[in-house]
Amino acid sequence: MEETKKRMISGIKPTGHLTLGNYIGAIKQFIKYQDDYELLVFIADLHALTLPIDPKELRQNTKDLISVYLACGLDPEKVVLFKQSDVHEHAELGYIMACNSNMGELSRMTQYKDKTQKISNKESIPTGIFIYPALMAADILLYDADYVPVGIDQKQHVELTRDLAIRFNSHYSDTFKVPEPVINKQGAKIASLSAPEKKMSKSESDKGTIYLLEDLNVIRKKIMSAVTDLGHEIIYDPENKPGVSNLLVIKSSLSGIAISDLEKKYEGMGYGEFKRDVADTVCEHLKGLQDKVREIQSSGAIDKILADGAAKASYLASKKLNKVYRKVGLRANK
Ligand code: TYM
């Protein structure tokens, strides 16, 4: 008898442009797991509303994200690919989760603190950004996911999801599976090229971030002007050589060559030549990706894939939400 597969779920927010960090930290993991797990991957478009965003930009980012998922090799025959807002149960369970969380735990979320630090008038902090982790918990708990593949910056949100699931289960009896985060050993936090002590992010400095769909010449320039470190050795030492180490992680993740082998290959090489080699690998990789994205966007296949995915996801999500509604007293307890 075939063993039932464990279930995994993850998503990406269509805010800003997708980065090499999203690709290495998240999308590459999805591809790796699609054969051995029952995988659901979604576009977290409701989350994109937590900070102001132009509707046109949101539509374009959504189209780019689904195209990138497909171009990277996510196979709609194996993976349930859908848009969060197409499955209304996310918003509904998000509300229930918000009611079961408290101000203290939500205020302790590092991402919330980071994202609101720059807002000088605290009265104007959007409420959505505060309750966002409750919606993320709903995204995961709706599907009884065993695992959640993410980059390191999302680990705390998955831990909160666990806390909320355990609390709900003990209050209302067993309802949710308690999920575990899955974090890549390598590439869980790709750093900014210009400030390697920081994460490469959609919302941070342009010159430190490689966008998956940007001009390859611009990408090459960004890598060639990446901050390197004192000394001249090309070795993996994230403490003392964060810039060089980050480039090594990028090269290794895209080429599949182990970092220890890269260190040997680069022995005695100057930083300029090293960066050129990293740039070649990144550009070669992204050229293939960009070509496929263009093909997919002109194929007209996207709408059907998302509609099929939403139907499958809704089937699972509606069963779980009904159960939750019964448990909390919103429906008869049959
Ligand atoms: P988001 O859109 O910020 O990022 C999407 C995924 O990319 C990873 N990531 C990185 N990994 C390595 N290095 C980086 N520099 C880097 N930057 C981003 C993130 O860790 C994430 O895995 N809240 C989530 C989206 C979400 C979600 C969910 C994820 C909503 N609901 C349920 C999993 C399960 C977010 O904002 O990710």
Boltz pocket constraint, residues with backbone or C-beta under 6 A from the ligand:
constraints:
  - pocket:
      binder: B
      contacts: [[A, 9], [A, 10], [A, 11], [A, 12], [A, 13], [A, 14], [A, 21], [A, 22], [A, 23], [A, 24], [A, 25], [A, 26], [A, 44], [A, 47], [A, 135], [A, 136], [A, 139], [A, 140], [A, 148], [A, 149], [A, 150], [A, 151], [A, 152], [A, 153], [A, 154], [A, 187], [A, 188], [A, 189], [A, 190], [A, 191], [A, 199], [A, 200], [A, 201]]
      max_distance: 6.0
